[in-house]
Amino acid sequence: MRKSILSLFFLVAVFVGAVARAESPADAPEVFEEPFTAEHPSGTWPPVGPAANPHVNPGEVAFNFGVVYTAAWAFYLVQQNKTILDHGSFENWATHWYQPHFDNDSFEYNLFKHTAVGSMYYQFYRSRGYDVKRAFAWSFLSSLAFEFTIETVTEQPSFQDIYQTPVYGTILGIGLEKLSQACHRTETAIGHVCGYLLDPFTLIPRTPKFALTPSISRDRWVADLRWEF
């Protein structure tokens, strides 16, 4: 138990250091990445980015992380519904977070599943204007948040998942990003379609409009969420 807690504190300390360096103005390069192209000349295709934005404000940072965290909860509740019903409990959620361990899942399962999820973390943050370093740092944070506050409903946090998700995911995300841009450079309809399939988060506008309308009655609570593109 003591070793697990010390390991957790070590991981958190490493992450905090990484994020602090990633968000430090003194550490930011003077020249930031430009998007592959701001707009397609024909105007029939959305911008293809991603472009690094040195001015992602704290509100946007919090919002972007909230979107990823909420999506992770939704995905987990849907995908693991039976497991949660059979093995999940509030007691697990309250105690598992300080008991990280090396899981017994197969290497292939950990590699493919968590790499795919990590690449989506990375591509989302890149589409929001984060440079490569900050996208990796926030992918790491998203992985920690999932392992220590979501998946703990049914199981202990996994050391392998904590590093494999952001590290392998970032590597895959960079490759998909470059391949997507190569497809867009063909300036053909099929090229653009393939480009967006490889990097679909570039289709999300930088400033989407959200509206959340709660409806509360005596026997139920309903929330209507609308997202305008």
Biotite code that builds the C-alpha atoms (Angstrom):
import biotite.structure as struc

atoms = struc.array([
    struc.Atom([0.000, 0.000, 0.000], chain_id="A", res_id=1, res_name="MET", atom_name="CA", element="C"),
    struc.Atom([2.715, 2.469, 0.981], chain_id="A", res_id=2, res_name="ARG", atom_name="CA", element="C"),
    struc.Atom([4.652, 1.790, -2.221], chain_id="A", res_id=3, res_name="LYS", atom_name="CA", element="C"),
    struc.Atom([1.500, 2.331, -4.295], chain_id="A", res_id=4, res_name="SER", atom_name="CA", element="C"),
    struc.Atom([0.815, 5.695, -2.666], chain_id="A", res_id=5, res_name="ILE", atom_name="CA", element="C"),
    struc.Atom([4.417, 6.810, -3.134], chain_id="A", res_id=6, res_name="LEU", atom_name="CA", element="C"),
    struc.Atom([4.245, 5.734, -6.771], chain_id="A", res_id=7, res_name="SER", atom_name="CA", element="C"),
    struc.Atom([1.062, 7.751, -7.239], chain_id="A", res_id=8, res_name="LEU", atom_name="CA", element="C"),
    struc.Atom([2.640, 10.876, -5.749], chain_id="A", res_id=9, res_name="PHE", atom_name="CA", element="C"),
    struc.Atom([5.655, 10.391, -8.013], chain_id="A", res_id=10, res_name="PHE", atom_name="CA", element="C"),
    struc.Atom([3.449, 10.170, -11.119], chain_id="A", res_id=11, res_name="LEU", atom_name="CA", element="C"),
    struc.Atom([1.504, 13.270, -10.112], chain_id="A", res_id=12, res_name="VAL", atom_name="CA", element="C"),
    struc.Atom([4.738, 15.185, -9.460], chain_id="A", res_id=13, res_name="ALA", atom_name="CA", element="C"),
    struc.Atom([6.093, 14.216, -12.879], chain_id="A", res_id=14, res_name="VAL", atom_name="CA", element="C"),
    struc.Atom([2.871, 15.334, -14.544], chain_id="A", res_id=15, res_name="PHE", atom_name="CA", element="C"),
    struc.Atom([2.725, 18.659, -12.697], chain_id="A", res_id=16, res_name="VAL", atom_name="CA", element="C"),
    struc.Atom([6.283, 19.371, -13.760], chain_id="A", res_id=17, res_name="GLY", atom_name="CA", element="C"),
    struc.Atom([5.496, 18.519, -17.375], chain_id="A", res_id=18, res_name="ALA", atom_name="CA", element="C"),
    struc.Atom([2.399, 20.708, -17.470], chain_id="A", res_id=19, res_name="VAL", atom_name="CA", element="C"),
    struc.Atom([4.140, 23.587, -15.732], chain_id="A", res_id=20, res_name="ALA", atom_name="CA", element="C"),
    struc.Atom([6.865, 23.539, -18.362], chain_id="A", res_id=21, res_name="ARG", atom_name="CA", element="C"),
    struc.Atom([4.345, 23.146, -21.173], chain_id="A", res_id=22, res_name="ALA", atom_name="CA", element="C"),
    struc.Atom([2.254, 26.121, -20.028], chain_id="A", res_id=23, res_name="GLU", atom_name="CA", element="C"),
    struc.Atom([5.164, 28.393, -19.037], chain_id="A", res_id=24, res_name="SER", atom_name="CA", element="C"),
    struc.Atom([5.343, 31.525, -21.256], chain_id="A", res_id=25, res_name="PRO", atom_name="CA", element="C"),
    struc.Atom([9.124, 31.569, -20.885], chain_id="A", res_id=26, res_name="ALA", atom_name="CA", element="C"),
    struc.Atom([9.286, 28.113, -22.350], chain_id="A", res_id=27, res_name="ASP", atom_name="CA", element="C"),
    struc.Atom([7.088, 28.917, -25.357], chain_id="A", res_id=28, res_name="ALA", atom_name="CA", element="C"),
    struc.Atom([8.840, 29.221, -28.737], chain_id="A", res_id=29, res_name="PRO", atom_name="CA", element="C"),
    struc.Atom([8.783, 32.579, -30.471], chain_id="A", res_id=30, res_name="GLU", atom_name="CA", element="C"),
    struc.Atom([7.459, 31.120, -33.717], chain_id="A", res_id=31, res_name="VAL", atom_name="CA", element="C"),
    struc.Atom([4.422, 28.887, -33.584], chain_id="A", res_id=32, res_name="PHE", atom_name="CA", element="C"),
    struc.Atom([3.191, 26.348, -36.069], chain_id="A", res_id=33, res_name="GLU", atom_name="CA", element="C"),
    struc.Atom([1.011, 27.490, -38.901], chain_id="A", res_id=34, res_name="GLU", atom_name="CA", element="C"),
    struc.Atom([-1.944, 25.468, -40.130], chain_id="A", res_id=35, res_name="PRO", atom_name="CA", element="C"),
    struc.Atom([-1.525, 23.496, -43.331], chain_id="A", res_id=36, res_name="PHE", atom_name="CA", element="C"),
    struc.Atom([-3.971, 25.962, -44.848], chain_id="A", res_id=37, res_name="THR", atom_name="CA", element="C"),
    struc.Atom([-6.380, 28.337, -43.148], chain_id="A", res_id=38, res_name="ALA", atom_name="CA", element="C"),
    struc.Atom([-9.256, 27.858, -45.582], chain_id="A", res_id=39, res_name="GLU", atom_name="CA", element="C"),
    struc.Atom([-9.703, 25.867, -48.770], chain_id="A", res_id=40, res_name="HIS", atom_name="CA", element="C"),
    struc.Atom([-9.719, 28.249, -51.756], chain_id="A", res_id=41, res_name="PRO", atom_name="CA", element="C"),
    struc.Atom([-13.019, 26.832, -52.989], chain_id="A", res_id=42, res_name="SER", atom_name="CA", element="C"),
    struc.Atom([-14.668, 27.479, -49.651], chain_id="A", res_id=43, res_name="GLY", atom_name="CA", element="C"),
    struc.Atom([-16.416, 24.111, -49.859], chain_id="A", res_id=44, res_name="THR", atom_name="CA", element="C"),
    struc.Atom([-14.261, 22.322, -47.296], chain_id="A", res_id=45, res_name="TRP", atom_name="CA", element="C"),
    struc.Atom([-13.673, 23.281, -43.637], chain_id="A", res_id=46, res_name="PRO", atom_name="CA", element="C"),
    struc.Atom([-10.219, 24.504, -42.491], chain_id="A", res_id=47, res_name="PRO", atom_name="CA", element="C"),
    struc.Atom([-7.780, 21.642, -42.110], chain_id="A", res_id=48, res_name="VAL", atom_name="CA", element="C"),
    struc.Atom([-5.329, 22.762, -39.327], chain_id="A", res_id=49, res_name="GLY", atom_name="CA", element="C"),
    struc.Atom([-4.177, 22.049, -36.778], chain_id="A", res_id=50, res_name="PRO", atom_name="CA", element="C"),
    struc.Atom([-2.420, 25.290, -35.872], chain_id="A", res_id=51, res_name="ALA", atom_name="CA", element="C"),
    struc.Atom([-0.653, 26.003, -32.601], chain_id="A", res_id=52, res_name="ALA", atom_name="CA", element="C"),
    struc.Atom([-2.203, 28.883, -30.693], chain_id="A", res_id=53, res_name="ASN", atom_name="CA", element="C"),
    struc.Atom([0.037, 30.537, -28.066], chain_id="A", res_id=54, res_name="PRO", atom_name="CA", element="C"),
    struc.Atom([-2.963, 32.293, -26.525], chain_id="A", res_id=55, res_name="HIS", atom_name="CA", element="C"),
    struc.Atom([-5.176, 29.449, -25.279], chain_id="A", res_id=56, res_name="VAL", atom_name="CA", element="C"),
    struc.Atom([-6.636, 31.162, -22.216], chain_id="A", res_id=57, res_name="ASN", atom_name="CA", element="C"),
    struc.Atom([-7.344, 29.408, -18.881], chain_id="A", res_id=58, res_name="PRO", atom_name="CA", element="C"),
    struc.Atom([-11.069, 29.314, -19.609], chain_id="A", res_id=59, res_name="GLY", atom_name="CA", element="C"),
    struc.Atom([-10.480, 27.468, -22.882], chain_id="A", res_id=60, res_name="GLU", atom_name="CA", element="C"),
    struc.Atom([-8.028, 25.111, -21.173], chain_id="A", res_id=61, res_name="VAL", atom_name="CA", element="C"),
    struc.Atom([-10.599, 24.243, -18.502], chain_id="A", res_id=62, res_name="ALA", atom_name="CA", element="C"),
    struc.Atom([-13.364, 23.867, -21.089], chain_id="A", res_id=63, res_name="PHE", atom_name="CA", element="C"),
    struc.Atom([-11.284, 21.606, -23.350], chain_id="A", res_id=64, res_name="ASN", atom_name="CA", element="C"),
    struc.Atom([-10.303, 19.360, -20.455], chain_id="A", res_id=65, res_name="PHE", atom_name="CA", element="C"),
    struc.Atom([-13.928, 19.270, -19.317], chain_id="A", res_id=66, res_name="GLY", atom_name="CA", element="C"),
    struc.Atom([-15.062, 18.125, -22.757], chain_id="A", res_id=67, res_name="VAL", atom_name="CA", element="C"),
    struc.Atom([-12.536, 15.267, -22.766], chain_id="A", res_id=68, res_name="VAL", atom_name="CA", element="C"),
    struc.Atom([-13.342, 14.296, -19.178], chain_id="A", res_id=69, res_name="TYR", atom_name="CA", element="C"),
    struc.Atom([-17.103, 14.298, -19.794], chain_id="A", res_id=70, res_name="THR", atom_name="CA", element="C"),
    struc.Atom([-16.673, 12.267, -22.994], chain_id="A", res_id=71, res_name="ALA", atom_name="CA", element="C"),
    struc.Atom([-14.523, 9.755, -21.082], chain_id="A", res_id=72, res_name="ALA", atom_name="CA", element="C"),
    struc.Atom([-17.250, 9.317, -18.452], chain_id="A", res_id=73, res_name="TRP", atom_name="CA", element="C"),
    struc.Atom([-19.930, 8.876, -21.134], chain_id="A", res_id=74, res_name="ALA", atom_name="CA", element="C"),
    struc.Atom([-17.849, 6.367, -23.096], chain_id="A", res_id=75, res_name="PHE", atom_name="CA", element="C"),
    struc.Atom([-17.030, 4.395, -19.967], chain_id="A", res_id=76, res_name="TYR", atom_name="CA", element="C"),
    struc.Atom([-20.622, 4.247, -18.723], chain_id="A", res_id=77, res_name="LEU", atom_name="CA", element="C"),
    struc.Atom([-21.844, 3.005, -22.109], chain_id="A", res_id=78, res_name="VAL", atom_name="CA", element="C"),
    struc.Atom([-19.027, 0.599, -22.976], chain_id="A", res_id=79, res_name="GLN", atom_name="CA", element="C"),
    struc.Atom([-18.626, -0.884, -19.494], chain_id="A", res_id=80, res_name="GLN", atom_name="CA", element="C"),
    struc.Atom([-22.284, -0.852, -18.471], chain_id="A", res_id=81, res_name="ASN", atom_name="CA", element="C"),
    struc.Atom([-22.472, -4.579, -17.647], chain_id="A", res_id=82, res_name="LYS", atom_name="CA", element="C"),
    struc.Atom([-19.142, -4.568, -15.819], chain_id="A", res_id=83, res_name="THR", atom_name="CA", element="C"),
    struc.Atom([-20.233, -1.589, -13.740], chain_id="A", res_id=84, res_name="ILE", atom_name="CA", element="C"),
    struc.Atom([-23.507, -3.275, -12.818], chain_id="A", res_id=85, res_name="LEU", atom_name="CA", element="C"),
    struc.Atom([-21.742, -6.536, -11.911], chain_id="A", res_id=86, res_name="ASP", atom_name="CA", element="C"),
    struc.Atom([-18.585, -5.286, -10.231], chain_id="A", res_id=87, res_name="HIS", atom_name="CA", element="C"),
    struc.Atom([-18.815, -1.516, -9.775], chain_id="A", res_id=88, res_name="GLY", atom_name="CA", element="C"),
    struc.Atom([-19.425, 0.194, -6.461], chain_id="A", res_id=89, res_name="SER", atom_name="CA", element="C"),
    struc.Atom([-19.013, 3.511, -4.707], chain_id="A", res_id=90, res_name="PHE", atom_name="CA", element="C"),
    struc.Atom([-16.605, 1.792, -2.327], chain_id="A", res_id=91, res_name="GLU", atom_name="CA", element="C"),
    struc.Atom([-14.356, 0.875, -5.268], chain_id="A", res_id=92, res_name="ASN", atom_name="CA", element="C"),
    struc.Atom([-14.478, 4.452, -6.531], chain_id="A", res_id=93, res_name="TRP", atom_name="CA", element="C"),
    struc.Atom([-13.520, 5.773, -3.085], chain_id="A", res_id=94, res_name="ALA", atom_name="CA", element="C"),
    struc.Atom([-10.642, 3.364, -2.413], chain_id="A", res_id=95, res_name="THR", atom_name="CA", element="C"),
    struc.Atom([-9.173, 2.141, -5.707], chain_id="A", res_id=96, res_name="HIS", atom_name="CA", element="C"),
    struc.Atom([-7.610, 5.488, -6.624], chain_id="A", res_id=97, res_name="TRP", atom_name="CA", element="C"),
    struc.Atom([-4.764, 5.076, -4.106], chain_id="A", res_id=98, res_name="TYR", atom_name="CA", element="C"),
    struc.Atom([-4.082, 1.445, -5.081], chain_id="A", res_id=99, res_name="GLN", atom_name="CA", element="C"),
    struc.Atom([-2.474, 1.617, -8.544], chain_id="A", res_id=100, res_name="PRO", atom_name="CA", element="C"),
    struc.Atom([-0.931, -1.599, -9.820], chain_id="A", res_id=101, res_name="HIS", atom_name="CA", element="C"),
    struc.Atom([0.429, -3.327, -12.904], chain_id="A", res_id=102, res_name="PHE", atom_name="CA", element="C"),
    struc.Atom([-2.584, -4.981, -14.519], chain_id="A", res_id=103, res_name="ASP", atom_name="CA", element="C"),
    struc.Atom([-2.657, -8.439, -16.070], chain_id="A", res_id=104, res_name="ASN", atom_name="CA", element="C"),
    struc.Atom([-4.217, -7.418, -19.383], chain_id="A", res_id=105, res_name="ASP", atom_name="CA", element="C"),
    struc.Atom([-2.436, -8.703, -22.479], chain_id="A", res_id=106, res_name="SER", atom_name="CA", element="C"),
    struc.Atom([0.156, -6.452, -24.081], chain_id="A", res_id=107, res_name="PHE", atom_name="CA", element="C"),
    struc.Atom([-1.842, -6.417, -27.317], chain_id="A", res_id=108, res_name="GLU", atom_name="CA", element="C"),
    struc.Atom([-5.022, -5.331, -25.504], chain_id="A", res_id=109, res_name="TYR", atom_name="CA", element="C"),
    struc.Atom([-3.244, -2.515, -23.672], chain_id="A", res_id=110, res_name="ASN", atom_name="CA", element="C"),
    struc.Atom([-1.307, -1.478, -26.765], chain_id="A", res_id=111, res_name="LEU", atom_name="CA", element="C"),
    struc.Atom([-4.131, -1.194, -29.286], chain_id="A", res_id=112, res_name="PHE", atom_name="CA", element="C"),
    struc.Atom([-6.993, -0.005, -27.061], chain_id="A", res_id=113, res_name="LYS", atom_name="CA", element="C"),
    struc.Atom([-5.093, 2.603, -25.099], chain_id="A", res_id=114, res_name="HIS", atom_name="CA", element="C"),
    struc.Atom([-3.053, 3.808, -28.058], chain_id="A", res_id=115, res_name="THR", atom_name="CA", element="C"),
    struc.Atom([-6.274, 4.476, -29.985], chain_id="A", res_id=116, res_name="ALA", atom_name="CA", element="C"),
    struc.Atom([-7.779, 6.390, -27.048], chain_id="A", res_id=117, res_name="VAL", atom_name="CA", element="C"),
    struc.Atom([-4.556, 8.336, -26.525], chain_id="A", res_id=118, res_name="GLY", atom_name="CA", element="C"),
    struc.Atom([-4.449, 9.379, -30.172], chain_id="A", res_id=119, res_name="SER", atom_name="CA", element="C"),
    struc.Atom([-7.978, 10.797, -29.829], chain_id="A", res_id=120, res_name="MET", atom_name="CA", element="C"),
    struc.Atom([-6.905, 12.770, -26.747], chain_id="A", res_id=121, res_name="TYR", atom_name="CA", element="C"),
    struc.Atom([-3.931, 14.124, -28.674], chain_id="A", res_id=122, res_name="TYR", atom_name="CA", element="C"),
    struc.Atom([-5.856, 14.982, -31.845], chain_id="A", res_id=123, res_name="GLN", atom_name="CA", element="C"),
    struc.Atom([-8.570, 16.769, -29.882], chain_id="A", res_id=124, res_name="PHE", atom_name="CA", element="C"),
    struc.Atom([-6.100, 19.000, -28.043], chain_id="A", res_id=125, res_name="TYR", atom_name="CA", element="C"),
    struc.Atom([-4.213, 19.682, -31.270], chain_id="A", res_id=126, res_name="ARG", atom_name="CA", element="C"),
    struc.Atom([-7.462, 20.718, -32.938], chain_id="A", res_id=127, res_name="SER", atom_name="CA", element="C"),
    struc.Atom([-7.999, 23.204, -30.091], chain_id="A", res_id=128, res_name="ARG", atom_name="CA", element="C"),
    struc.Atom([-4.722, 25.000, -30.880], chain_id="A", res_id=129, res_name="GLY", atom_name="CA", element="C"),
    struc.Atom([-2.285, 23.233, -28.547], chain_id="A", res_id=130, res_name="TYR", atom_name="CA", element="C"),
    struc.Atom([1.237, 22.679, -29.828], chain_id="A", res_id=131, res_name="ASP", atom_name="CA", element="C"),
    struc.Atom([2.674, 19.152, -29.780], chain_id="A", res_id=132, res_name="VAL", atom_name="CA", element="C"),
    struc.Atom([4.184, 19.463, -26.307], chain_id="A", res_id=133, res_name="LYS", atom_name="CA", element="C"),
    struc.Atom([1.061, 20.853, -24.671], chain_id="A", res_id=134, res_name="ARG", atom_name="CA", element="C"),
    struc.Atom([-1.183, 18.360, -26.484], chain_id="A", res_id=135, res_name="ALA", atom_name="CA", element="C"),
    struc.Atom([0.939, 15.549, -25.055], chain_id="A", res_id=136, res_name="PHE", atom_name="CA", element="C"),
    struc.Atom([0.901, 17.068, -21.554], chain_id="A", res_id=137, res_name="ALA", atom_name="CA", element="C"),
    struc.Atom([-2.884, 17.383, -21.520], chain_id="A", res_id=138, res_name="TRP", atom_name="CA", element="C"),
    struc.Atom([-3.287, 13.908, -23.001], chain_id="A", res_id=139, res_name="SER", atom_name="CA", element="C"),
    struc.Atom([-1.248, 12.705, -20.035], chain_id="A", res_id=140, res_name="PHE", atom_name="CA", element="C"),
    struc.Atom([-3.556, 14.591, -17.653], chain_id="A", res_id=141, res_name="LEU", atom_name="CA", element="C"),
    struc.Atom([-6.637, 13.134, -19.356], chain_id="A", res_id=142, res_name="SER", atom_name="CA", element="C"),
    struc.Atom([-5.187, 9.642, -18.981], chain_id="A", res_id=143, res_name="SER", atom_name="CA", element="C"),
    struc.Atom([-4.522, 10.237, -15.274], chain_id="A", res_id=144, res_name="LEU", atom_name="CA", element="C"),
    struc.Atom([-8.034, 11.594, -14.765], chain_id="A", res_id=145, res_name="ALA", atom_name="CA", element="C"),
    struc.Atom([-9.581, 8.539, -16.397], chain_id="A", res_id=146, res_name="PHE", atom_name="CA", element="C"),
    struc.Atom([-7.466, 6.036, -14.492], chain_id="A", res_id=147, res_name="GLU", atom_name="CA", element="C"),
    struc.Atom([-7.829, 7.661, -11.056], chain_id="A", res_id=148, res_name="PHE", atom_name="CA", element="C"),
    struc.Atom([-11.367, 9.101, -11.090], chain_id="A", res_id=149, res_name="THR", atom_name="CA", element="C"),
    struc.Atom([-13.424, 7.119, -13.634], chain_id="A", res_id=150, res_name="ILE", atom_name="CA", element="C"),
    struc.Atom([-12.216, 3.568, -14.128], chain_id="A", res_id=151, res_name="GLU", atom_name="CA", element="C"),
    struc.Atom([-11.787, 3.191, -10.359], chain_id="A", res_id=152, res_name="THR", atom_name="CA", element="C"),
    struc.Atom([-15.513, 2.423, -10.217], chain_id="A", res_id=153, res_name="VAL", atom_name="CA", element="C"),
    struc.Atom([-14.623, -1.124, -11.268], chain_id="A", res_id=154, res_name="THR", atom_name="CA", element="C"),
    struc.Atom([-10.853, -1.562, -11.027], chain_id="A", res_id=155, res_name="GLU", atom_name="CA", element="C"),
    struc.Atom([-7.577, -0.198, -9.709], chain_id="A", res_id=156, res_name="GLN", atom_name="CA", element="C"),
    struc.Atom([-5.578, 2.295, -11.787], chain_id="A", res_id=157, res_name="PRO", atom_name="CA", element="C"),
    struc.Atom([-3.084, 0.652, -14.119], chain_id="A", res_id=158, res_name="SER", atom_name="CA", element="C"),
    struc.Atom([0.517, 1.843, -14.319], chain_id="A", res_id=159, res_name="PHE", atom_name="CA", element="C"),
    struc.Atom([0.788, 0.551, -17.901], chain_id="A", res_id=160, res_name="GLN", atom_name="CA", element="C"),
    struc.Atom([-2.308, 2.431, -19.022], chain_id="A", res_id=161, res_name="ASP", atom_name="CA", element="C"),
    struc.Atom([-1.122, 5.693, -17.450], chain_id="A", res_id=162, res_name="ILE", atom_name="CA", element="C"),
    struc.Atom([1.944, 5.930, -19.662], chain_id="A", res_id=163, res_name="TYR", atom_name="CA", element="C"),
    struc.Atom([0.925, 3.852, -22.691], chain_id="A", res_id=164, res_name="GLN", atom_name="CA", element="C"),
    struc.Atom([-2.199, 5.890, -23.395], chain_id="A", res_id=165, res_name="THR", atom_name="CA", element="C"),
    struc.Atom([-0.528, 9.321, -23.791], chain_id="A", res_id=166, res_name="PRO", atom_name="CA", element="C"),
    struc.Atom([2.897, 8.175, -25.046], chain_id="A", res_id=167, res_name="VAL", atom_name="CA", element="C"),
    struc.Atom([1.822, 5.656, -27.684], chain_id="A", res_id=168, res_name="TYR", atom_name="CA", element="C"),
    struc.Atom([-1.292, 7.722, -28.406], chain_id="A", res_id=169, res_name="GLY", atom_name="CA", element="C"),
    struc.Atom([0.754, 10.833, -29.139], chain_id="A", res_id=170, res_name="THR", atom_name="CA", element="C"),
    struc.Atom([3.046, 8.894, -31.465], chain_id="A", res_id=171, res_name="ILE", atom_name="CA", element="C"),
    struc.Atom([0.045, 7.531, -33.375], chain_id="A", res_id=172, res_name="LEU", atom_name="CA", element="C"),
    struc.Atom([-1.666, 10.935, -33.321], chain_id="A", res_id=173, res_name="GLY", atom_name="CA", element="C"),
    struc.Atom([1.361, 12.646, -34.865], chain_id="A", res_id=174, res_name="ILE", atom_name="CA", element="C"),
    struc.Atom([1.469, 10.010, -37.607], chain_id="A", res_id=175, res_name="GLY", atom_name="CA", element="C"),
    struc.Atom([-2.257, 10.336, -38.353], chain_id="A", res_id=176, res_name="LEU", atom_name="CA", element="C"),
    struc.Atom([-1.965, 14.116, -38.384], chain_id="A", res_id=177, res_name="GLU", atom_name="CA", element="C"),
    struc.Atom([0.832, 14.045, -40.965], chain_id="A", res_id=178, res_name="LYS", atom_name="CA", element="C"),
    struc.Atom([-0.976, 11.451, -43.081], chain_id="A", res_id=179, res_name="LEU", atom_name="CA", element="C"),
    struc.Atom([-4.162, 13.530, -42.911], chain_id="A", res_id=180, res_name="SER", atom_name="CA", element="C"),
    struc.Atom([-2.336, 16.607, -44.149], chain_id="A", res_id=181, res_name="GLN", atom_name="CA", element="C"),
    struc.Atom([-0.773, 14.592, -46.963], chain_id="A", res_id=182, res_name="ALA", atom_name="CA", element="C"),
    struc.Atom([-4.260, 13.535, -48.038], chain_id="A", res_id=183, res_name="CYS", atom_name="CA", element="C"),
    struc.Atom([-5.518, 17.129, -47.969], chain_id="A", res_id=184, res_name="HIS", atom_name="CA", element="C"),
    struc.Atom([-2.588, 18.227, -50.129], chain_id="A", res_id=185, res_name="ARG", atom_name="CA", element="C"),
    struc.Atom([-3.940, 16.147, -53.006], chain_id="A", res_id=186, res_name="THR", atom_name="CA", element="C"),
    struc.Atom([-6.713, 18.800, -53.288], chain_id="A", res_id=187, res_name="GLU", atom_name="CA", element="C"),
    struc.Atom([-9.196, 16.111, -54.348], chain_id="A", res_id=188, res_name="THR", atom_name="CA", element="C"),
    struc.Atom([-12.564, 15.256, -52.837], chain_id="A", res_id=189, res_name="ALA", atom_name="CA", element="C"),
    struc.Atom([-11.455, 11.748, -51.853], chain_id="A", res_id=190, res_name="ILE", atom_name="CA", element="C"),
    struc.Atom([-8.231, 13.195, -50.427], chain_id="A", res_id=191, res_name="GLY", atom_name="CA", element="C"),
    struc.Atom([-10.134, 15.638, -48.213], chain_id="A", res_id=192, res_name="HIS", atom_name="CA", element="C"),
    struc.Atom([-12.564, 12.947, -47.053], chain_id="A", res_id=193, res_name="VAL", atom_name="CA", element="C"),
    struc.Atom([-9.678, 10.640, -46.131], chain_id="A", res_id=194, res_name="CYS", atom_name="CA", element="C"),
    struc.Atom([-7.920, 13.536, -44.416], chain_id="A", res_id=195, res_name="GLY", atom_name="CA", element="C"),
    struc.Atom([-10.925, 14.240, -42.198], chain_id="A", res_id=196, res_name="TYR", atom_name="CA", element="C"),
    struc.Atom([-11.423, 10.541, -41.455], chain_id="A", res_id=197, res_name="LEU", atom_name="CA", element="C"),
    struc.Atom([-7.816, 10.335, -40.256], chain_id="A", res_id=198, res_name="LEU", atom_name="CA", element="C"),
    struc.Atom([-8.091, 13.529, -38.186], chain_id="A", res_id=199, res_name="ASP", atom_name="CA", element="C"),
    struc.Atom([-11.821, 14.131, -37.604], chain_id="A", res_id=200, res_name="PRO", atom_name="CA", element="C"),
    struc.Atom([-11.385, 16.661, -34.789], chain_id="A", res_id=201, res_name="PHE", atom_name="CA", element="C"),
    struc.Atom([-10.345, 19.313, -37.317], chain_id="A", res_id=202, res_name="THR", atom_name="CA", element="C"),
    struc.Atom([-14.012, 19.387, -38.351], chain_id="A", res_id=203, res_name="LEU", atom_name="CA", element="C"),
    struc.Atom([-15.010, 20.812, -34.952], chain_id="A", res_id=204, res_name="ILE", atom_name="CA", element="C"),
    struc.Atom([-15.063, 24.636, -35.011], chain_id="A", res_id=205, res_name="PRO", atom_name="CA", element="C"),
    struc.Atom([-12.698, 26.396, -32.648], chain_id="A", res_id=206, res_name="ARG", atom_name="CA", element="C"),
    struc.Atom([-15.639, 28.268, -31.106], chain_id="A", res_id=207, res_name="THR", atom_name="CA", element="C"),
    struc.Atom([-18.657, 25.925, -31.071], chain_id="A", res_id=208, res_name="PRO", atom_name="CA", element="C"),
    struc.Atom([-21.865, 27.170, -29.456], chain_id="A", res_id=209, res_name="LYS", atom_name="CA", element="C"),
    struc.Atom([-23.226, 25.187, -26.518], chain_id="A", res_id=210, res_name="PHE", atom_name="CA", element="C"),
    struc.Atom([-26.548, 25.500, -24.744], chain_id="A", res_id=211, res_name="ALA", atom_name="CA", element="C"),
    struc.Atom([-27.454, 23.496, -21.639], chain_id="A", res_id=212, res_name="LEU", atom_name="CA", element="C"),
    struc.Atom([-31.081, 23.736, -20.510], chain_id="A", res_id=213, res_name="THR", atom_name="CA", element="C"),
    struc.Atom([-32.040, 21.829, -17.334], chain_id="A", res_id=214, res_name="PRO", atom_name="CA", element="C"),
    struc.Atom([-35.612, 20.687, -16.709], chain_id="A", res_id=215, res_name="SER", atom_name="CA", element="C"),
    struc.Atom([-36.430, 19.634, -13.143], chain_id="A", res_id=216, res_name="ILE", atom_name="CA", element="C"),
    struc.Atom([-39.640, 18.045, -11.977], chain_id="A", res_id=217, res_name="SER", atom_name="CA", element="C"),
    struc.Atom([-40.692, 16.128, -8.884], chain_id="A", res_id=218, res_name="ARG", atom_name="CA", element="C"),
    struc.Atom([-39.767, 12.695, -10.250], chain_id="A", res_id=219, res_name="ASP", atom_name="CA", element="C"),
    struc.Atom([-37.012, 13.364, -12.740], chain_id="A", res_id=220, res_name="ARG", atom_name="CA", element="C"),
    struc.Atom([-34.132, 15.611, -13.772], chain_id="A", res_id=221, res_name="TRP", atom_name="CA", element="C"),
    struc.Atom([-33.452, 16.156, -17.485], chain_id="A", res_id=222, res_name="VAL", atom_name="CA", element="C"),
    struc.Atom([-30.810, 18.252, -19.231], chain_id="A", res_id=223, res_name="ALA", atom_name="CA", element="C"),
    struc.Atom([-31.063, 19.287, -22.894], chain_id="A", res_id=224, res_name="ASP", atom_name="CA", element="C"),
    struc.Atom([-27.601, 19.814, -24.399], chain_id="A", res_id=225, res_name="LEU", atom_name="CA", element="C"),
    struc.Atom([-27.330, 21.469, -27.812], chain_id="A", res_id=226, res_name="ARG", atom_name="CA", element="C"),
    struc.Atom([-24.137, 21.934, -29.806], chain_id="A", res_id=227, res_name="TRP", atom_name="CA", element="C"),
    struc.Atom([-24.256, 24.239, -32.824], chain_id="A", res_id=228, res_name="GLU", atom_name="CA", element="C"),
    struc.Atom([-21.611, 24.062, -35.547], chain_id="A", res_id=229, res_name="PHE", atom_name="CA", element="C"),
])
